[in-house]
Amino acid sequence: MRTFAYIEPPIIGLGSIVAHADPYRTLYVARGEVIQDLGDEVIVAWDHWQNESKKTDRYFRDELRFWQPQ
């Protein structure tokens, strides 16, 4: 009898390093970290605002993707 392991795809959540999912958004190449998980939405702190009072934005998970270095 063969057993198949079902592997869940990773889910964006607290601590995930992300970028915007839409290639036409200016934040597409920006990197951020999920700093708060609100259930259907998450709060992201963007790295490019680090020198200021870390800018955060609220997103639905499907608006984001895991960040990958270029």
Biopython code that builds the backbone (N, CA, C, O; Angstrom):
import numpy as np
from Bio.PDB.StructureBuilder import StructureBuilder

atoms = [
    (1, "MET", "N", (0.840, -1.174, 0.000)),
    (1, "MET", "CA", (0.000, 0.000, 0.000)),
    (1, "MET", "C", (0.882, 1.233, 0.000)),
    (1, "MET", "O", (1.791, 1.353, 0.822)),
    (2, "ARG", "N", (0.615, 2.162, -0.930)),
    (2, "ARG", "CA", (1.416, 3.388, -1.006)),
    (2, "ARG", "C", (0.765, 4.489, -0.182)),
    (2, "ARG", "O", (-0.456, 4.648, -0.167)),
    (3, "THR", "N", (1.599, 5.224, 0.486)),
    (3, "THR", "CA", (1.117, 6.357, 1.273)),
    (3, "THR", "C", (1.629, 7.630, 0.624)),
    (3, "THR", "O", (2.816, 7.750, 0.322)),
    (4, "PHE", "N", (0.747, 8.559, 0.415)),
    (4, "PHE", "CA", (1.129, 9.837, -0.187)),
    (4, "PHE", "C", (1.107, 10.917, 0.880)),
    (4, "PHE", "O", (0.137, 11.058, 1.625)),
    (5, "ALA", "N", (2.166, 11.656, 0.939)),
    (5, "ALA", "CA", (2.231, 12.763, 1.888)),
    (5, "ALA", "C", (1.691, 14.013, 1.216)),
    (5, "ALA", "O", (2.133, 14.386, 0.129)),
    (6, "TYR", "N", (0.749, 14.647, 1.860)),
    (6, "TYR", "CA", (0.201, 15.895, 1.343)),
    (6, "TYR", "C", (0.922, 17.030, 2.035)),
    (6, "TYR", "O", (0.892, 17.144, 3.260)),
    (7, "ILE", "N", (1.561, 17.860, 1.255)),
    (7, "ILE", "CA", (2.319, 18.977, 1.811)),
    (7, "ILE", "C", (1.544, 20.256, 1.545)),
    (7, "ILE", "O", (1.262, 20.594, 0.396)),
    (8, "GLU", "N", (1.203, 20.964, 2.612)),
    (8, "GLU", "CA", (0.505, 22.245, 2.496)),
    (8, "GLU", "C", (1.476, 23.285, 1.935)),
    (8, "GLU", "O", (2.632, 23.335, 2.358)),
    (9, "PRO", "N", (1.028, 24.111, 0.996)),
    (9, "PRO", "CA", (1.892, 25.197, 0.543)),
    (9, "PRO", "C", (2.086, 26.196, 1.681)),
    (9, "PRO", "O", (1.196, 26.364, 2.515)),
    (10, "PRO", "N", (3.232, 26.852, 1.721)),
    (10, "PRO", "CA", (3.456, 27.822, 2.794)),
    (10, "PRO", "C", (2.422, 28.946, 2.729)),
    (10, "PRO", "O", (2.017, 29.370, 1.646)),
    (11, "ILE", "N", (2.011, 29.410, 3.871)),
    (11, "ILE", "CA", (1.017, 30.478, 3.969)),
    (11, "ILE", "C", (1.697, 31.716, 4.530)),
    (11, "ILE", "O", (2.454, 31.639, 5.498)),
    (12, "ILE", "N", (1.421, 32.852, 3.915)),
    (12, "ILE", "CA", (1.958, 34.122, 4.407)),
    (12, "ILE", "C", (1.360, 34.402, 5.778)),
    (12, "ILE", "O", (0.141, 34.417, 5.954)),
    (13, "GLY", "N", (2.246, 34.623, 6.746)),
    (13, "GLY", "CA", (1.811, 34.891, 8.110)),
    (13, "GLY", "C", (2.862, 35.689, 8.857)),
    (13, "GLY", "O", (3.794, 36.220, 8.252)),
    (14, "LEU", "N", (2.716, 35.771, 10.149)),
    (14, "LEU", "CA", (3.619, 36.532, 11.002)),
    (14, "LEU", "C", (5.075, 36.144, 10.743)),
    (14, "LEU", "O", (5.426, 34.966, 10.816)),
    (15, "GLY", "N", (5.919, 37.125, 10.442)),
    (15, "GLY", "CA", (7.336, 36.891, 10.196)),
    (15, "GLY", "C", (7.689, 36.599, 8.750)),
    (15, "GLY", "O", (8.872, 36.555, 8.411)),
    (16, "SER", "N", (6.695, 36.396, 7.878)),
    (16, "SER", "CA", (6.977, 36.127, 6.458)),
    (16, "SER", "C", (7.623, 37.340, 5.794)),
    (16, "SER", "O", (7.240, 38.478, 6.067)),
    (17, "ILE", "N", (8.592, 37.100, 4.932)),
    (17, "ILE", "CA", (9.224, 38.155, 4.143)),
    (17, "ILE", "C", (8.493, 38.173, 2.801)),
    (17, "ILE", "O", (8.466, 37.165, 2.095)),
    (18, "VAL", "N", (7.904, 39.315, 2.450)),
    (18, "VAL", "CA", (6.989, 39.387, 1.316)),
    (18, "VAL", "C", (7.300, 40.545, 0.374)),
    (18, "VAL", "O", (8.068, 41.452, 0.693)),
    (19, "ALA", "N", (6.675, 40.478, -0.797)),
    (19, "ALA", "CA", (6.645, 41.567, -1.778)),
    (19, "ALA", "C", (5.212, 41.623, -2.289)),
    (19, "ALA", "O", (4.420, 40.716, -2.032)),
    (20, "HIS", "N", (4.882, 42.681, -3.007)),
    (20, "HIS", "CA", (3.542, 42.778, -3.561)),
    (20, "HIS", "C", (3.388, 41.787, -4.701)),
    (20, "HIS", "O", (4.333, 41.582, -5.463)),
    (21, "ALA", "N", (2.225, 41.167, -4.839)),
    (21, "ALA", "CA", (1.998, 40.141, -5.863)),
    (21, "ALA", "C", (1.785, 40.722, -7.253)),
    (21, "ALA", "O", (2.030, 40.031, -8.242)),
    (22, "ASP", "N", (1.337, 41.964, -7.360)),
    (22, "ASP", "CA", (1.011, 42.573, -8.646)),
    (22, "ASP", "C", (2.264, 43.181, -9.275)),
    (22, "ASP", "O", (2.827, 44.119, -8.710)),
    (23, "PRO", "N", (2.724, 42.676, -10.435)),
    (23, "PRO", "CA", (3.959, 43.189, -11.043)),
    (23, "PRO", "C", (3.843, 44.646, -11.507)),
    (23, "PRO", "O", (4.859, 45.266, -11.818)),
    (24, "TYR", "N", (2.653, 45.193, -11.559)),
    (24, "TYR", "CA", (2.475, 46.580, -11.994)),
    (24, "TYR", "C", (2.443, 47.555, -10.828)),
    (24, "TYR", "O", (2.355, 48.764, -11.042)),
    (25, "ARG", "N", (2.512, 47.056, -9.605)),
    (25, "ARG", "CA", (2.558, 47.920, -8.432)),
    (25, "ARG", "C", (3.998, 48.360, -8.185)),
    (25, "ARG", "O", (4.932, 47.592, -8.417)),
    (26, "THR", "N", (4.175, 49.567, -7.727)),
    (26, "THR", "CA", (5.529, 50.076, -7.462)),
    (26, "THR", "C", (6.219, 49.313, -6.334)),
    (26, "THR", "O", (7.447, 49.312, -6.253)),
    (27, "LEU", "N", (5.456, 48.672, -5.474)),
    (27, "LEU", "CA", (6.060, 47.942, -4.357)),
    (27, "LEU", "C", (6.446, 46.515, -4.730)),
    (27, "LEU", "O", (6.873, 45.745, -3.870)),
    (28, "TYR", "N", (6.300, 46.158, -5.993)),
    (28, "TYR", "CA", (6.573, 44.783, -6.425)),
    (28, "TYR", "C", (7.962, 44.311, -6.011)),
    (28, "TYR", "O", (8.111, 43.187, -5.532)),
    (29, "VAL", "N", (8.970, 45.143, -6.185)),
    (29, "VAL", "CA", (10.338, 44.732, -5.847)),
    (29, "VAL", "C", (10.717, 45.094, -4.417)),
    (29, "VAL", "O", (11.803, 44.742, -3.955)),
    (30, "ALA", "N", (9.833, 45.792, -3.713)),
    (30, "ALA", "CA", (10.117, 46.145, -2.327)),
    (30, "ALA", "C", (9.954, 44.911, -1.445)),
    (30, "ALA", "O", (9.133, 44.034, -1.714)),
    (31, "ARG", "N", (10.749, 44.870, -0.398)),
    (31, "ARG", "CA", (10.720, 43.749, 0.532)),
    (31, "ARG", "C", (10.126, 44.232, 1.845)),
    (31, "ARG", "O", (10.421, 45.335, 2.304)),
    (32, "GLY", "N", (9.293, 43.403, 2.439)),
    (32, "GLY", "CA", (8.699, 43.758, 3.723)),
    (32, "GLY", "C", (8.533, 42.526, 4.593)),
    (32, "GLY", "O", (8.706, 41.394, 4.140)),
    (33, "GLU", "N", (8.197, 42.768, 5.842)),
    (33, "GLU", "CA", (7.984, 41.675, 6.784)),
    (33, "GLU", "C", (6.595, 41.799, 7.385)),
    (33, "GLU", "O", (6.176, 42.888, 7.777)),
    (34, "VAL", "N", (5.882, 40.681, 7.456)),
    (34, "VAL", "CA", (4.572, 40.670, 8.103)),
    (34, "VAL", "C", (4.806, 40.809, 9.602)),
    (34, "VAL", "O", (5.449, 39.963, 10.222)),
    (35, "ILE", "N", (4.274, 41.891, 10.177)),
    (35, "ILE", "CA", (4.493, 42.143, 11.602)),
    (35, "ILE", "C", (3.238, 41.921, 12.440)),
    (35, "ILE", "O", (3.288, 41.913, 13.670)),
    (36, "GLN", "N", (2.101, 41.738, 11.744)),
    (36, "GLN", "CA", (0.867, 41.457, 12.474)),
    (36, "GLN", "C", (-0.077, 40.660, 11.582)),
    (36, "GLN", "O", (-0.252, 40.985, 10.408)),
    (37, "ASP", "N", (-0.678, 39.629, 12.133)),
    (37, "ASP", "CA", (-1.619, 38.785, 11.408)),
    (37, "ASP", "C", (-3.017, 39.087, 11.942)),
    (37, "ASP", "O", (-3.297, 38.891, 13.124)),
    (38, "LEU", "N", (-3.897, 39.570, 11.049)),
    (38, "LEU", "CA", (-5.246, 39.968, 11.451)),
    (38, "LEU", "C", (-6.309, 38.985, 10.962)),
    (38, "LEU", "O", (-7.485, 39.339, 10.874)),
    (39, "GLY", "N", (-5.911, 37.779, 10.649)),
    (39, "GLY", "CA", (-6.859, 36.796, 10.127)),
    (39, "GLY", "C", (-6.867, 36.829, 8.608)),
    (39, "GLY", "O", (-6.007, 36.221, 7.971)),
    (40, "ASP", "N", (-7.830, 37.534, 8.018)),
    (40, "ASP", "CA", (-7.896, 37.645, 6.558)),
    (40, "ASP", "C", (-6.861, 38.610, 5.996)),
    (40, "ASP", "O", (-6.511, 38.535, 4.818)),
    (41, "GLU", "N", (-6.375, 39.510, 6.833)),
    (41, "GLU", "CA", (-5.412, 40.519, 6.398)),
    (41, "GLU", "C", (-4.162, 40.461, 7.270)),
    (41, "GLU", "O", (-4.167, 39.891, 8.361)),
    (42, "VAL", "N", (-3.077, 41.073, 6.752)),
    (42, "VAL", "CA", (-1.826, 41.173, 7.504)),
    (42, "VAL", "C", (-1.302, 42.599, 7.424)),
    (42, "VAL", "O", (-1.638, 43.341, 6.502)),
    (43, "ILE", "N", (-0.482, 42.975, 8.390)),
    (43, "ILE", "CA", (0.197, 44.270, 8.388)),
    (43, "ILE", "C", (1.644, 44.026, 7.991)),
    (43, "ILE", "O", (2.320, 43.181, 8.578)),
    (44, "VAL", "N", (2.125, 44.774, 6.980)),
    (44, "VAL", "CA", (3.488, 44.613, 6.467)),
    (44, "VAL", "C", (4.289, 45.885, 6.757)),
    (44, "VAL", "O", (3.824, 46.996, 6.502)),
    (45, "ALA", "N", (5.497, 45.703, 7.293)),
    (45, "ALA", "CA", (6.458, 46.799, 7.476)),
    (45, "ALA", "C", (7.459, 46.696, 6.334)),
    (45, "ALA", "O", (8.165, 45.695, 6.208)),
    (46, "TRP", "N", (7.519, 47.728, 5.505)),
    (46, "TRP", "CA", (8.380, 47.721, 4.316)),
    (46, "TRP", "C", (9.790, 48.168, 4.661)),
    (46, "TRP", "O", (9.978, 49.170, 5.351)),
    (47, "ASP", "N", (10.793, 47.418, 4.176)),
    (47, "ASP", "CA", (12.205, 47.711, 4.446)),
    (47, "ASP", "C", (12.636, 49.086, 3.965)),
    (47, "ASP", "O", (13.446, 49.736, 4.625)),
    (48, "HIS", "N", (12.114, 49.547, 2.828)),
    (48, "HIS", "CA", (12.583, 50.815, 2.274)),
    (48, "HIS", "C", (12.153, 52.020, 3.115)),
    (48, "HIS", "O", (12.553, 53.147, 2.820)),
    (49, "TRP", "N", (11.356, 51.805, 4.144)),
    (49, "TRP", "CA", (10.968, 52.888, 5.052)),
    (49, "TRP", "C", (11.710, 52.788, 6.383)),
    (49, "TRP", "O", (11.360, 53.500, 7.324)),
    (50, "GLN", "N", (12.720, 51.931, 6.491)),
    (50, "GLN", "CA", (13.392, 51.701, 7.773)),
    (50, "GLN", "C", (13.998, 52.955, 8.381)),
    (50, "GLN", "O", (14.017, 53.094, 9.604)),
    (51, "ASN", "N", (14.492, 53.870, 7.556)),
    (51, "ASN", "CA", (15.123, 55.073, 8.093)),
    (51, "ASN", "C", (14.106, 56.053, 8.647)),
    (51, "ASN", "O", (14.470, 56.985, 9.364)),
    (52, "GLU", "N", (12.851, 55.857, 8.330)),
    (52, "GLU", "CA", (11.783, 56.667, 8.894)),
    (52, "GLU", "C", (11.069, 55.797, 9.919)),
    (52, "GLU", "O", (11.541, 54.704, 10.231)),
    (53, "SER", "N", (9.972, 56.249, 10.433)),
    (53, "SER", "CA", (9.259, 55.445, 11.434)),
    (53, "SER", "C", (8.532, 54.303, 10.728)),
    (53, "SER", "O", (7.339, 54.396, 10.441)),
    (54, "LYS", "N", (9.249, 53.248, 10.460)),
    (54, "LYS", "CA", (8.858, 52.063, 9.695)),
    (54, "LYS", "C", (7.414, 52.115, 9.183)),
    (54, "LYS", "O", (6.468, 51.883, 9.936)),
    (55, "LYS", "N", (7.265, 52.418, 7.912)),
    (55, "LYS", "CA", (5.958, 52.511, 7.259)),
    (55, "LYS", "C", (5.314, 51.143, 7.178)),
    (55, "LYS", "O", (5.946, 50.166, 6.777)),
    (56, "THR", "N", (4.053, 51.084, 7.563)),
    (56, "THR", "CA", (3.316, 49.831, 7.502)),
    (56, "THR", "C", (2.068, 50.008, 6.652)),
    (56, "THR", "O", (1.532, 51.110, 6.542)),
    (57, "ASP", "N", (1.612, 48.918, 6.053)),
    (57, "ASP", "CA", (0.398, 48.899, 5.259)),
    (57, "ASP", "C", (-0.339, 47.604, 5.536)),
    (57, "ASP", "O", (0.251, 46.607, 5.952)),
    (58, "ARG", "N", (-1.638, 47.638, 5.298)),
    (58, "ARG", "CA", (-2.515, 46.489, 5.526)),
    (58, "ARG", "C", (-2.877, 45.863, 4.182)),
    (58, "ARG", "O", (-3.243, 46.574, 3.247)),
    (59, "TYR", "N", (-2.777, 44.529, 4.080)),
    (59, "TYR", "CA", (-3.031, 43.815, 2.828)),
    (59, "TYR", "C", (-3.799, 42.531, 3.083)),
    (59, "TYR", "O", (-3.701, 41.937, 4.157)),
    (60, "PHE", "N", (-4.567, 42.106, 2.078)),
    (60, "PHE", "CA", (-5.094, 40.746, 2.063)),
    (60, "PHE", "C", (-3.931, 39.844, 1.633)),
    (60, "PHE", "O", (-3.069, 40.278, 0.870)),
    (61, "ARG", "N", (-3.898, 38.624, 2.101)),
    (61, "ARG", "CA", (-2.796, 37.706, 1.787)),
    (61, "ARG", "C", (-2.596, 37.508, 0.283)),
    (61, "ARG", "O", (-1.464, 37.359, -0.178)),
    (62, "ASP", "N", (-3.703, 37.506, -0.490)),
    (62, "ASP", "CA", (-3.557, 37.265, -1.933)),
    (62, "ASP", "C", (-2.987, 38.465, -2.685)),
    (62, "ASP", "O", (-2.734, 38.375, -3.887)),
    (63, "GLU", "N", (-2.783, 39.584, -1.996)),
    (63, "GLU", "CA", (-2.129, 40.752, -2.601)),
    (63, "GLU", "C", (-0.616, 40.665, -2.492)),
    (63, "GLU", "O", (0.100, 41.494, -3.053)),
    (64, "LEU", "N", (-0.126, 39.657, -1.766)),
    (64, "LEU", "CA", (1.299, 39.519, -1.486)),
    (64, "LEU", "C", (1.817, 38.189, -2.002)),
    (64, "LEU", "O", (1.046, 37.268, -2.268)),
    (65, "ARG", "N", (3.135, 38.100, -2.140)),
    (65, "ARG", "CA", (3.810, 36.847, -2.472)),
    (65, "ARG", "C", (5.067, 36.781, -1.609)),
    (65, "ARG", "O", (5.512, 37.795, -1.071)),
    (66, "PHE", "N", (5.628, 35.602, -1.480)),
    (66, "PHE", "CA", (6.891, 35.493, -0.748)),
    (66, "PHE", "C", (7.972, 36.204, -1.553)),
    (66, "PHE", "O", (8.037, 36.056, -2.773)),
    (67, "TRP", "N", (8.820, 36.973, -0.876)),
    (67, "TRP", "CA", (9.881, 37.741, -1.516)),
    (67, "TRP", "C", (10.988, 36.806, -1.961)),
    (67, "TRP", "O", (11.386, 35.897, -1.233)),
    (68, "GLN", "N", (11.482, 37.046, -3.177)),
    (68, "GLN", "CA", (12.597, 36.271, -3.705)),
    (68, "GLN", "C", (13.651, 37.253, -4.213)),
    (68, "GLN", "O", (13.325, 38.175, -4.961)),
    (69, "PRO", "N", (14.909, 37.065, -3.816)),
    (69, "PRO", "CA", (15.959, 37.968, -4.287)),
    (69, "PRO", "C", (16.065, 37.937, -5.804)),
    (69, "PRO", "O", (15.888, 36.893, -6.433)),
    (70, "GLN", "N", (16.351, 39.074, -6.368)),
    (70, "GLN", "CA", (16.445, 39.182, -7.840)),
    (70, "GLN", "C", (17.750, 38.627, -8.346)),
    (70, "GLN", "O", (17.999, 38.635, -9.552)),
]
sb = StructureBuilder()
sb.init_structure("model")
sb.init_model(0)
sb.init_chain("A")
sb.init_seg("    ")
for serial, (resi, resn, name, xyz) in enumerate(atoms, 1):
    if name == "N":
        sb.init_residue(resn, " ", resi, " ")
    sb.init_atom(name, np.array(xyz, "f"), 0.0, 1.0, " ", f" {name:<3s}", serial, name[0])
structure = sb.get_structure()
